[in-house]
Amino acid sequence: VVMINDIFQDGKIDIHGGGQDLKFPHHENEIAQSMACHHHPIAHTWMHNQMINIDNQKMSKSLGNFTTVHELLQVVNPQILRFFLATTHYRRPVNFTDDALTEAENNIKKIENAYRHLDEQAESNLSALTTFRNDFVAAMDEDFNIANGMTVFYDFVSWVNKGNGGPEVKEFFDQVLEILGI
């Protein structure tokens, strides 16, 4: 509460996030403190992510399966790690496995291949493109439902691989890649 009030003049932020383990009592106490001190909630939206599992087991120092991001980046391509994390819904546990990283790497290769072969000079099928765009936005508007959003995006990538292209198609492709951080 103190940091937010120090940094933001009105003492409010749009999104406050943290791990599910902080929801009670930590975040509920922050809400109570803000209401008592400033008579308004500190954040408009609270988002709580699930924990990270390693091969279906909670990651923890006591279990000996703990690693830092810095250590992980010594052996995993940052883009693959980013894609893996970006395509997991924030409220679902992240199950970190070698197979999951391999799947993320293969999906990135498929996406890159479609992007490389996209014909920017083709005439865009705006009707189909609008459907892909609307379906992607609808999925993301549904509590950041990245699983459904990625289903739409993978269908879009397959559609591009069938020869569909054009400047508007490339623009949408770029927008989704930016959202995913790749």
N, C-alpha and C positions, 0 to 999 in steps of 0.2 A: 504494500500500500504506500509506504513512504517513498520508494523509488519511483513508482508510477506518478505520484503527486509531484515529485521533484522534477521529473522529465516532461510530463504532460500537464499543461496549464489547468485543464479542467478536471484532472484526476481521473479520467476515463480512458479506457482503451477498447478497441473493437473485439479483439480475441485474446483470451488468456488461456494458455495451455499448460499441460504438464502430464505426468504419468497418472494412471488410474489410482495409484497408491497415495497420491497427494489430495485426492478429492475430499476425503474426510480424514482428519480434521483440518488439514492445512488450508485448503482453498475455502472451505466453509467459514473458517475463522477470518480469512481475508475479507470475505463478503461482509461478515458481521462487523469487522473493524471499519470498513469503508462506510457502511450504512450508519454506524454510530458516530463516526467522525465527520463525514461529508454529506450524509443523508441521500446518497445515491450509490448504486452498485458500481463496482470498480471496472467491470467489463460487461460488454453487451452479450458476448458469447463465451462460454466455457467449453473447452475441448480437452478431453482426457484420453490419452493414448494407452494402449495395452503394453504389456511387457515384451521383451525380446526372449525368445526361446532358442536354444541351440540343440538341434536334432530332437525337437519335442520336449526338451527339458529346460526349465527356467534358468536363464543365465544368472550366475552368481559367483562371487569370489569363493564362497565356502564350498561350492561344488567343483571348483577348479576349471570351469568352462567360461571364464570371464576374459574378455579381450577389449581393448580400447579401439576406437576408430582409427587412431594413428597406427596402431599395430596392424590392424586389418588392411589398411591402405598399402602396407608394404607387400601384400600378397594378392590383393584384389584390385582390379581396375576400378578407379573411382566412378567412372561412368556406369559401370555394371552395378556397383553398390547403390548408387543414386537411383538408378532405374528400378532395382529390386525394392528399395524402400518406398519410392514414389508410387509403386503399383500395388502397395499393400494398404488396405483401409486402416486409417489411424486408430480405430477402435477395436481392431482385431489383433490378437497376438502375432508378432512377427516370428515366423519359424525359420531361423537361419540354418540352411543346410547347403552342402556342396551342390546337390541337385537343383536347389532353388536358384543358386547363383548361375549354374550352367543354363537353366531355362531362361533366366534374365538375359544372359549373354546371347543366346540363340534368338530371342525375341528382338533384341537390339539389332542384330545382324539382318533379320528380316525387314525391320523398319528402315534401316540404312539402305538396304538393297532397293526397296521400293522408292525411297526418296531419290537415290541416285538415278534411277531409270524413269522418274516422272517426266513426262513430256510437257514442258511449260508452254509449248506453242500450240498444243491441242485446244480444241474448243471445250470449255468446261460444261459438264452436265450440271447446271445450277440446281435443278430440282433434286437430284440425288445428293448433291453436296449439301444443300439446305437440310435435308433429312439427317445426314450424318452429323452436321453441326448441331442441330436442335436436339438430337438424341444424346450427343455427348454432353451438351450443356445441361440437359434435364438430369442426366445421371449424376453429374457433379453437383448440381443444385440439391440433390437428394442426399444430404449429409456427406458430401464429398465421396459419393459411391464410386470409387475408382475402379472397382471390379467391373461394374456395368459400363463405365466410361471406357475402359480398356477393351471390352468386348466390341463396343461401337468402333473404337479406333482400329482394332485388328480387322474388322470387316471393311473399314475404309482402306486400310493398307492392301487388303486382297483386291478391292475394287480398283485401286491405283495400279496394282500389278496386272490387271486385265486390260491396261492401256488407257485408262481414264486419266486425264490430266488437265492442264490449263493453269493460268495464273491464279485464279481463285482457289483452285485445288491446292496449289503450292502454298498459298497464304494460310489456308486452314491447317495444312500439314505443319507449317512453321509454328503456328499458334499452339498446337497440341504439343509439339516438341519442346516449346518454351515452358509450357505448363509442367511437363515431365522433367524439365531440367537437362534435356539431352539435345 
